[in-house]
Amino acid sequence: MIKLLAYVLIIVLGLCLTPYILATKGYIYIAIWDYQIETSLAFGLLVLFAIFVAFEIIKRALVLVLTLVLNSRFLPEQWRIKKAKKQTLLGALALAEEDWPAAEKAMAKGAENGELPALNYFAAARAAQHQQKIAERDSYLTQAQAEPLAKAAALTTRTRYLLQQGELTQARVLLDELEPTSKSKNPVLKIAADLYLAQQDWSALKLILPILAKRHIYPEEKLQTISVQTNVQLVNKAAEQSSNDLDKCWGWFSKSEKTPTDTFVAYLYALCKLQRKDEALKLLSKRLKAEPTAALFDAVAKIATAHDQDIRKTLTKFEQTHENIVNYQECLANLALQTRDFKQAKMHFNHACHISPTRARWLALAQVQEQLGDNMMALQSYRNAAHLND
């Protein structure tokens, strides 16, 4: 741009000075060997300007020619890169259409001269996984792992595929290399949680549950279900060892973790298993008074015996408020069977069958009716049970 402006200024200046130069009588004389050149000053300046312009044109032409010559050496490589881009595009379209064989073939070809071969190998591995081509999948991931920045992603992907394949032991080995912690990425934590669940490694899952909650890896409802399941399994495992282990496990839980009914009931069963039934009944009675639920009524029938009168007195307080709760009626019926009070048991089982009839309840009612000698009613209850498939 500056050169062009300079040329314009020179031309304008020449136009302005030309009349004055033509008016002069000066001339130019050049002698080289036997050659002599003589001309006017104005024509000489014009020739010098033309030579300068011609020199610039020739220089630019030479630069352009040299550039084309040098670039021609790399034309095959540029063609390969262009072809790789086309293959990658075709592979992406095949992935979108879930045409896995075509996607694998195109992505593998595009990786050879592609700008980001690791991405092509990941895509090819995904297509191979959908075709259950395990050897090819692992080969693609190994090639992708050659890129330093893609090493963690390759390990994560391989672990996920092994988990989907059911190879839990191999997946766990790779997961240990990733070392899931609070600093890990969300995909690693998600895979770790899924793998721990599949392996039923409740202790390891318990350690990462706070991180899962903080990162919102799972929906709130699903995370709560996993948390309760984990705590229940830990309580059951501790109950198989010793009373001290159970106390340590229960003390490890926070107050909010002890609140869910399933966890609390599991702890009650664990106490009974370790010959601490009185403690379990005391906790159950206290919780029942504060929050009577169906699971607690079921627990009463399993924990209490014919000699436990205090818990029975507690249940009588719910006769009016929970009269139409089927679990409450079943609980009273089972407690009546413990004392061989078949009339009370019949009344409560009959009530339960009318609230929510099931095959098991009709069969229980029929057995009680047989004990009372009411064979006709027992036969009818058996018929009612036969019509249900639960």
N, C-alpha and C positions, 0 to 999 in steps of 0.2 A: 504493500500500500504506500509506503514511504517512497520507494523507488518510482512508482507510477506518478506520485505527486511531483517528484523531482524532475521526471521527464516532462511533465506538463509545464512546469515552471521554466524549464530550459527552452521549450518550444515557444512559449509566450514571450520570453525574453529575446529569443532569436527574431521573432516577428517584429518586436519593438525596435531592435537594433539594426535590422536588415537595411532600412533606408539610409541610415547613417554609414553603415559599412559599404554599401554600394557607392555612396558618394565619395568615398576615399579612393585614392589612387594606388594604395599598397598592393603588393603581390607576394606570392610564395614561390620560392625557387628551391627545388630538391634535386640533388645530383648524387646518384649511386652508381659507382663504376662507370660504365659507358652510357648509362641512362640518365636523362635529365627531364625533370618535370617542372613546368612553370605555369602558374595559374593565379587567378585573383585571390585576394584574401577571403572574400565572401564564399567563393566556391570551395576553397580549401577547408573552411570551417564546416561547410555543409557535408563535405566528404568525410571529415573526421567524425561528425555526428552519425552519419550513416554507418560507418565502420563500427562505432560503439554499439549501435542498435543491433547490427548483424551479429556482433560478438555475443550479446545477451541472448539473442534467439538461438544461436548455435549452442550456447552453454545449457540453456534449458532443455533443448532437444537431446543433448548428450545425457543429462541427468535422467530424463524420462526413459531413454533407451537402456541405460545402465540399470535402472530400477526394474524394468521389465525383465531384463536378462537375469538379474539376481533372484527375483521372485519366481522365475520359471523353474528354478531348482527345487522349490518346495511345493510345486503344484500337485504332485501325487499325494503328498501328506495332507494338503488342504482338501483334496478330493475325499481322502479317507475320513477326515474329520467331519466333512459334510455328510458322508454316507452314514457315519456313526450317529449323527444327530437324527437322521431320518429313521434309522433303526430304533433309536430310543423313543421317538415319537410313535412309531408303529407299536412298540412294546407297551407304551403307556395306554394307547387306545385299546389294545388287546386286554390289558389288565382291567380297564373300565368295563369291557364287555365280558370279563371273566373267561376269556379264551386262553386258558392257562398254557397249553402247548405253544401256541403262537407267541404269547407274551414271553415265555422262557427263551425261546429261540431268538426273538428280536432283541431282548435285553442282553442276552449273552453276546450277540454280535456287536451290539452298540457299545459294550464295555471295552472292546479291544482297542478302539481309538477314540473313546469318548472323553469329554472334558472332566467328568466326574464318574470314573468307572465304579467306585464303591456303590453309588446309588443304583447303577445298573445291576450289580451283583446282588444287592439286597432284593431288588424287584424280581430278578430271576430266581432267587432262593424262595421267595414267596410263591411264585408260580409252581416251582418244583414241589413245594410242600403240599400244595393243593392236589398235586398229581401223585402224592405218596412216593416221590422219587427221592429217597433219603440220601443216597450217595451223592447225587447231583446237587442236592440242597446243601449238604455239608461242604462240598467243593466250592460252591459259590460263596458261602459265608467265610470260608478260609481265605479266599482271594480278597474278599471285602475287608477282612481283618488285617490284611497287609497294610492298609492305610492306618497310620497311627491314631488319627482322630476317630476312626470308625471301630476301634478295637472293642470299646465298651458296648457300643450298639450291636456289634456282631455277637458278643457273648450273650447279651440280653435276648437277641432274636433267637439264637440257638437254644437257649434255655427255655424260651416260650414254646418253640417247636417240639422240643423233647417232652415238655409237660403235656402238650396236646397229643403227642404220640404215646404217652403213658410210660415213658422211660423216666420214672421219678428219681431213681438213684443217680443216673447220669446228669439229670437236670439239677439235682442238689449239689453235685460236684462243681458245676459251672456257677451255680448261684453263690456258693461259698467263695468263689474267686471274685465275684462282684461285691461281696461283703455289704449287704443291705444295712444301712444305718439311717440316721436322721438327715444325713447329707446326700443320700441317694436320690436319684430322680424318681418321679412317680411311677413310670413303667417298671422299674426294678422292684419297687415296693409292692406293686400290684402282683407281679409274678411271684415274689417271695410269699405273699399272703396266700395266693392260690396253691402254691407248692406245699406250704406248711399244712394247709387244710387237706390236701390230697394225701400227704404223708401222716396226717394226724399228729403232727409235732406241736402239741398245744403249748408247751413251754416257750418255744421259739416264736410262735404266733402271739403269745401274750406280750412278749417284749416289744413287738412292733405295733401293737394295737393303738397306743397313744399317737404314734406317728401317722397311722392310717386315719385316725380321727381328725388330727390337725390338718392333714393335707386333703381331706375329703376324697380319699381314694374310692370309697364305696358310698352309695347313698346311705343316708342316716339310718333308715330302717334295716337295711341289710347289714350294716356295721353293728347295729345293736344285736341282731340275731347271731352274728359271728362272735361277738363279745360274750354273750350269754352261753353259747355252745362251748366256747373255750373254757370259761370259768367252771361250767358243769363238769367238763371232762377232767379238768385239773383237780376238782374236788373228788371225783370218783377215783382218780389215780392215787391221790393222797390217802384215801380211805383204805386202799389195798395195801398200804405200807404200815403206817402206825398212827397212833393218836397224835403224837407230836407233829408228824408231817401234816396231818389234817389241820391242826391249830396254826401251823406256820402258813399253810396255803390260805386259810380263811383270813388270817391277819394280813396277808399280802394284798387282799382285795380292798378297794376303797369302799366308802359307805354307799356310793351310787352303784357299785358293782354288786354289793350284797343285796340290794333292794329287789331286783327282778325275782318274781315268784319261782321260776324254774331253778335259778341258782340257789335260792333259799331252801327249796324242797330237796334239792340234791344234797345240801349240807345236812338236812335233817336225816335223810336216809343214811348218810355217811356216819353220823353220830350213832344211829341205831346199829349199824354194822360193826362199830367198835365198842359195843356194849355200853353206850351212853344214852340209853333211851330216855331216861328221866329228864336229862338236859334237853333232848329233842322235843319232848312233850311240853316242857316249860316254854321253850321258844315258840313252838307251834301255837300254843294257847294264847300267848301274848300277841302274836301276829294275827291270829284269827279274830281276836277282839277288835283289833285296829282296822283290819282290811280283809274281810271274808271273801275268798275267791274260790272258783271251781277247783283249781289245783290244790288249794289247801284242804278242801273237803275230801278230795281223793287221798291226800296224804294222811288225813286223820284215820280213814278206814284201813290204811296199810300199817300205820304205826301203833295206833291204840289197840289195847286188848280188852278182854271182858272185865279186867280189874281196874281199868283206868276210868274212874268215875268223874274226876274233875273236868276232863275234856268233854265228857257227855253233858255235863251241866252247862258248859259253855255253848254247846250246840243247841240246847233248848231255847236259847235266847233268840235264835233266828227262825223259829217256827213260823212266825207270821210274815216276816220280811223276806224270807227265802223259800217260802212254801212252793213256789213254782220254779225253783232252780233244780234242774234234774240231778246235778252232782250232789246237791244237799240231800235229796231224797235217797239217792244211791248210798250215800255215806251212812245215813240213818239205818237203811236196810241192812248193810253189811255189819254195822255195829250190833243190830238186833240178832243177826245170825250168830255172832260171837257168844251171845248169852242164850242162844237157842230159843229166842222169842220169835217163833215163826209167824205168828199173827201180825206182829208189828212189821216184820220183814215183808210179809205179803202186802200189807197196806202200802208201804213205801215203794216197793218194786212196782206195784200196780199204778201208783201215782206217777212214777218215773216213766212207765211205758206210755201213759197217756200224754205226758209232756213232750217226750221225744222218743218215740218207739224205735228200738233197734233190735237186731237179732239176739244179741247178748242179753239184753234186758228181758226180752220175752222168755228166753231159756232160763234165766235166773228165777223169774216169776213162776215158771212151770215147775221147776224143781222144788220151790217152797210149797207150792200147791200140792205136789205129790207128798211132801212131808206131812201136810195137814190132812191127807186123804181125800182131797178134792180132785179126783181124777178127771172128771168131765171138764172142769175149768183148766186143768193142766193140759189136757188134750187140745183144748182151744188155743191155749198159749203156745203150744208147740206148732199148731197150724199157723198162727200169726208169725212165729219165728221163721217158718219155712218160706213165707212170702217175701222175706227181707234178705238181702245179700251183703249186708255190711260186715 
